[in-house]
Amino acid sequence: MRNPLTLGIHVPGDTIWHRIPAGPKLVGLVLVGIGVIALRGPWPPVATLVLAVGINRWAGVPTATTLRGLRPFLVVVAILAAFQTWQRGWPVAVEVVATTITLVVAATTYTATTPMDDLVGAIVRGLRPFRRIGVRPQKVALAFSLMITAVPTVSTVFHETRDAARARGLERSVRANLVPFAIRVVAHAYATGDALAARGLDD
Amino acid sequence: MATIEIDDVSLVVPRGDEDVAILNRVSVTLTERRVSLVGANGSGKSTVARLVNGLVAPTSGTVRLDGLDVAEHGPAVRRRVGFVFTQPAAQLVMPTVAEDVALSLRRSIPDKRERARRVSEVLASFGLADLADAPVHALSGGQQQMLALAGVLATEPEVVVADEPTTLLDLRNAAAIGERLLALEQQLVLVTHDLDLAQRCDRTLVVDGGRIVFDGEPAEAVARYRALAAA
């Protein structure tokens, strides 16, 4: 299978990062994310990135897994770096790039050390108090896990659509690339809806 | 075995300015352990299968499972009827193999450890134990379809509906999935283009133009279908 993205793929292990319960770890991830974004100057985000990579290594996440998780963001990061260097100078570019990569590495470490079942359970427990205002925790948790699972599927559809356009000599046609891509993604969403209904997860 | 009653069911959908009949006054009662449906693409056979667990609602007529109206009791019926799709990738909705089977069991087995134990059992029985932590999108087509079947059977449904489950598979995987389906203790409603598989069922329906044009002994049904296709 082409382009096996790793977002949401659990890597079994017995490190402290695997043992921390999914809920507190998720809260920690959110706080770290907010904290990293709030940092200013080039060096604090770089230090945070070094720390994030260290934790990633400590958690035993294979380097290849982390790099595959980063790969889709590299183009965006390169564009951001060039733009920020041009507009606001290299210190800001370093800050933005380090912050972005830190967030991706931290998220990869989280999903690699947390079984989806635990994550779903944590979201359900965390949202329980909001039932009284109409929130349905099971549905939110399922939507969250579906979103993570859909990333590699959408990526595969993108590559297949691009290959199909190339095969017809239409690689430069935006229409030949985007229209079938959009149609296939929507069709996949419908098929997933049917599958959820068939598995009794629609009620 | 459950009694599946499809009573005078029609399904009409708008297409452009006109209404098109996908099913036209279909009536059949299924009580056999293994029933196959054959027919050309677009004949309506998959739609008949989808009626059984309420994925498709008829425009008129009723579908019942042991007297339970599918339209009124959809969730209850779906807990008793498992569905295997043609394209397994759409059916697998969690990131890894074990997590996908666990999703099927979240309601029936709330305890996490007990659920994990059951998941291990199911995966072992389907030869998928070594792939428990593998990403579902990295599996081969045959492994994905086997996982989809495992996810359905984990909940121990009374009826399994399979909509062309071997169409996208190579010969070896198609044979493995076919054998697995035919060996089920559960009642099986099998939509297929594999006429050998269809003939090994207890009863075969031939669907054409939204109608059941033959209903009976599998070998004769397949002969009728071949004649229909050649005409």
Interface residues (C-beta under 8 A of the other chain):
Chain A: M1 P4 T6 G8 I9 H10 V11 P12 P115 M116 D117 V120 G121 S145 L146 I148 T149 P152 T153 T156 H188 A191 T192 D194 A195 L196 A197 A198 R199 G200 L201 D202 D203
Chain B: N53 G54 L55 G74 P75 R78 R79 G82 F83 F85 Q87 A89 A90 Q91 L92 V93 M94 P95 T96 E99 A102 L103 S104 R106 R107 K112 R115 D133 P135 V136 H137 A138 L139 G151 V152 T155
